[in-house]
């Protein structure tokens, strides 16, 4: 089992930046993949970025070139650097860990982009 805790959300103006962190309760070295999802009010949860054990990454088209996912295995932490934020990035952001066929979620952190 993996317990995930997100942090780093908040209110930011359009064009600003935030870095989200996801701390895992155990080593993520053997985790199949780590990802960030988001869910805006009235919308389905969507994948924002993922980082697989082999180091490959994937981004949703809407965040390419603006968001960067990274991991620090020594700290059991995954990050999401978000730059050039837009109002449409407003959502609750969730961290996800996939261990073979099992999927674990954090409690989410709110990101609000508004002037």
N, C-alpha and C positions, 0 to 999 in steps of 0.2 A: 504494500500500500504506500501511496505517496500523498503527503499533506502539502498543499501549496498555499502560499500567502502572497498576495499581490500588494504592492505599494507604489506610490509615486503619482497617483492621479491628482486631479485638481482642476482649477479654473485657469484658463490661459486665453490670451487674446489671439485672434487670427494672425497667422504668420509666426506665432511663437513655437516653443519647443517644450517637450516633457520627456522624461525617461521613466518608464515603468520597470519595476523589478518584480521578479517572481522567485521567492525563496522556497526551495523544496526541503522536505524533512529528511530526505535520504539522498544518497549519491545519485546523480543523474547521468553518470557515465554510461550506464547500461540501458537507459531509457530509450525506447525506440525513436521517440520524437517529442519535441517540446513545441508548443505553439501558443499564439495569442489570438483570441477571438474577441469579437465585440458585438454588442446588441444595443441597438438604438430603440427608443420607445416605439412600439407598434411594428417593429421589424423583427425578422428572424436573426438568430445568432449567425455571424459569418466569420469565416477564417480570415485573419488579417495577415499573419506571417507564421511560418513554421521553420523549424531547424531540426534536421534529422541527425541521427547518431553519426552518419558518415560525413557530416559537416555541410551537406547541401541545404540550401534555403529556398523558400518559396514565398512570394508576396502576392496579395490581391492586387489587381490592376490599379485600383483606386489609391493605393499607398506606395506603389513602386517609386523609387527615387526619393521618397520622403521619409520612409520608415526603415529602420534597420534592426533586425533581430540578432542577438548574440548570446552566448552563454559562457559562464565561468564555471567550469566543472569543479575547480578547487573550492568554490564557495557554494556549489549546488544552486546556482542562481542563473536565471535567464532574464535578459533585458529586452526592452523594446524602446529604442530611441525614435522619437517622433518629432520631425521637423516640419516647418511650413504648415502648421496645423490649420485646418479649415473648419468652419462651423459644422459641416457634414461629418466630421470625425467625432462629433459628440456622441458618446455611448458609454455603457459600462464595458470595461475591458476585462476579459477573463483569461487566466493562464490555464493551459491544458498540458497534461503529460500522458503519453501513450506508452504503456508497457505491454508489449505484444498485443493482446486483444483487449486489454483493460484500458479505460480512460478515466483520468482523474481531473477534477476542476478545483480552482480556487474560488474564493467568495466574490471576486470581482472588485474593480476599483473604478470610480466614476471619473470620466474625462469630459470636461465641458469647455468648448471653444466658443467664446462669445466676447464681443466688445462691450 
